Amino acid sequence: MKHFEELWQEAEKASEKQPLTREELFLKLKLEIEEYSKLDNIPSKDIQNILKTKKLGEILFKIAELSRVDNINTFAALQLEVQYVMKQE
């Protein structure tokens, strides 16, 4: 089984096959998040979970592409945010 970091790097590399501009990425991310929020309306929790898992994967893929485009170390970025949140408690 791959580690999350390996999978993230694979997603960044795969995103190079059909590159998007930053503006396209922002628009697609916005749409994906809006679609995700609408999945709460599905009555079947099993189907809802399957669809949410798929949609969250699409969102994460777009974020991986954005991190590639902007050359952001996502581990460091998330680590900083977790440290910030933990200090707020």
CYANA upper distance limits for C-alpha pairs under 8 A (distance plus 0.5 A):
  2 LYS  CA      6 GLU  CA      6.65
  2 LYS  CA      7 LEU  CA      6.92
  3 HIS  CA      7 LEU  CA      6.95
  4 PHE  CA      8 TRP  CA      6.56
  5 GLU  CA      9 GLN  CA      6.73
  6 GLU  CA     10 GLU  CA      6.71
  7 LEU  CA     11 ALA  CA      6.70
  8 TRP  CA     12 GLU  CA      6.80
  8 TRP  CA     64 ALA  CA      7.01
  9 GLN  CA     13 LYS  CA      6.72
  9 GLN  CA     64 ALA  CA      8.42
 10 GLU  CA     14 ALA  CA      6.55
 11 ALA  CA     15 SER  CA      6.56
 11 ALA  CA     61 PHE  CA      6.64
 11 ALA  CA     64 ALA  CA      6.75
 11 ALA  CA     65 GLU  CA      7.75
 12 GLU  CA     16 GLU  CA      7.40
 12 GLU  CA     61 PHE  CA      8.21
 12 GLU  CA     64 ALA  CA      5.87
 12 GLU  CA     65 GLU  CA      5.80
 12 GLU  CA     67 SER  CA      8.17
 12 GLU  CA     68 ARG  CA      6.25
 13 LYS  CA     17 LYS  CA      8.19
 15 SER  CA     19 PRO  CA      6.48
 15 SER  CA     61 PHE  CA      8.33
 15 SER  CA     64 ALA  CA      8.44
 15 SER  CA     65 GLU  CA      6.12
 16 GLU  CA     65 GLU  CA      8.39
 20 LEU  CA     24 GLU  CA      6.29
 20 LEU  CA     25 LEU  CA      6.64
 21 THR  CA     25 LEU  CA      6.68
 22 ARG  CA     26 PHE  CA      6.67
 22 ARG  CA     66 LEU  CA      7.54
 22 ARG  CA     69 VAL  CA      7.94
 23 GLU  CA     27 LEU  CA      6.76
 24 GLU  CA     28 LYS  CA      6.57
 25 LEU  CA     29 LEU  CA      6.46
 25 LEU  CA     62 LYS  CA      7.13
 25 LEU  CA     65 GLU  CA      8.44
 25 LEU  CA     66 LEU  CA      7.38
 26 PHE  CA     30 LYS  CA      6.61
 27 LEU  CA     31 LEU  CA      6.77
 28 LYS  CA     32 GLU  CA      6.52
 28 LYS  CA     62 LYS  CA      8.24
 29 LEU  CA     33 ILE  CA      6.61
 29 LEU  CA     59 ILE  CA      6.76
 29 LEU  CA     62 LYS  CA      7.02
 29 LEU  CA     63 ILE  CA      8.29
 30 LYS  CA     34 GLU  CA      6.71
 31 LEU  CA     35 GLU  CA      6.63
 32 GLU  CA     36 TYR  CA      6.61
 32 GLU  CA     55 LYS  CA      7.47
 32 GLU  CA     58 GLU  CA      7.86
 32 GLU  CA     59 ILE  CA      6.69
 33 ILE  CA     37 SER  CA      6.80
 33 ILE  CA     59 ILE  CA      7.63
 34 GLU  CA     38 LYS  CA      7.12
 35 GLU  CA     39 LEU  CA      7.28
 35 GLU  CA     55 LYS  CA      8.38
 36 TYR  CA     40 ASP  CA      8.42
 36 TYR  CA     52 LYS  CA      6.88
 36 TYR  CA     55 LYS  CA      6.66
 36 TYR  CA     56 LEU  CA      7.83
 39 LEU  CA     48 GLN  CA      6.68
 39 LEU  CA     51 LEU  CA      7.83
 39 LEU  CA     52 LYS  CA      7.24
 40 ASP  CA     48 GLN  CA      7.42
 42 ILE  CA     47 ILE  CA      8.02
 42 ILE  CA     48 GLN  CA      6.29
 43 PRO  CA     48 GLN  CA      7.95
 44 SER  CA     48 GLN  CA      6.49
 45 LYS  CA     49 ASN  CA      6.46
 46 ASP  CA     50 ILE  CA      6.88
 47 ILE  CA     51 LEU  CA      6.68
 48 GLN  CA     52 LYS  CA      6.45
 49 ASN  CA     53 THR  CA      6.49
 50 ILE  CA     54 LYS  CA      6.89
 51 LEU  CA     55 LYS  CA      6.57
 52 LYS  CA     56 LEU  CA      6.38
 53 THR  CA     57 GLY  CA      6.70
 54 LYS  CA     58 GLU  CA      6.95
 55 LYS  CA     59 ILE  CA      6.81
 56 LEU  CA     60 LEU  CA      6.58
 57 GLY  CA     61 PHE  CA      6.57
 58 GLU  CA     62 LYS  CA      6.83
 59 ILE  CA     63 ILE  CA      6.78
 60 LEU  CA     64 ALA  CA      6.59
 61 PHE  CA     65 GLU  CA      6.73
 62 LYS  CA     66 LEU  CA      6.69
 63 ILE  CA     67 SER  CA      6.65
 64 ALA  CA     68 ARG  CA      6.76
 65 GLU  CA     69 VAL  CA      6.67
 66 LEU  CA     70 ASP  CA      6.55
 67 SER  CA     71 ASN  CA      5.96
 67 SER  CA     72 ILE  CA      5.32
 67 SER  CA     73 ASN  CA      7.61
 67 SER  CA     74 THR  CA      7.25
 68 ARG  CA     72 ILE  CA      7.12
 72 ILE  CA     77 ALA  CA      8.12
 73 ASN  CA     77 ALA  CA      6.74
 74 THR  CA     78 LEU  CA      6.47
 75 PHE  CA     79 GLN  CA      6.45
 76 ALA  CA     80 LEU  CA      6.61
 77 ALA  CA     81 GLU  CA      6.92
 78 LEU  CA     82 VAL  CA      6.64
 79 GLN  CA     83 GLN  CA      6.67
 80 LEU  CA     84 TYR  CA      6.66
 81 GLU  CA     85 VAL  CA      6.64
 82 VAL  CA     86 MET  CA      6.51
 83 GLN  CA     87 LYS  CA      6.76
 84 TYR  CA     88 GLN  CA      7.03
 85 VAL  CA     89 GLU  CA      7.41
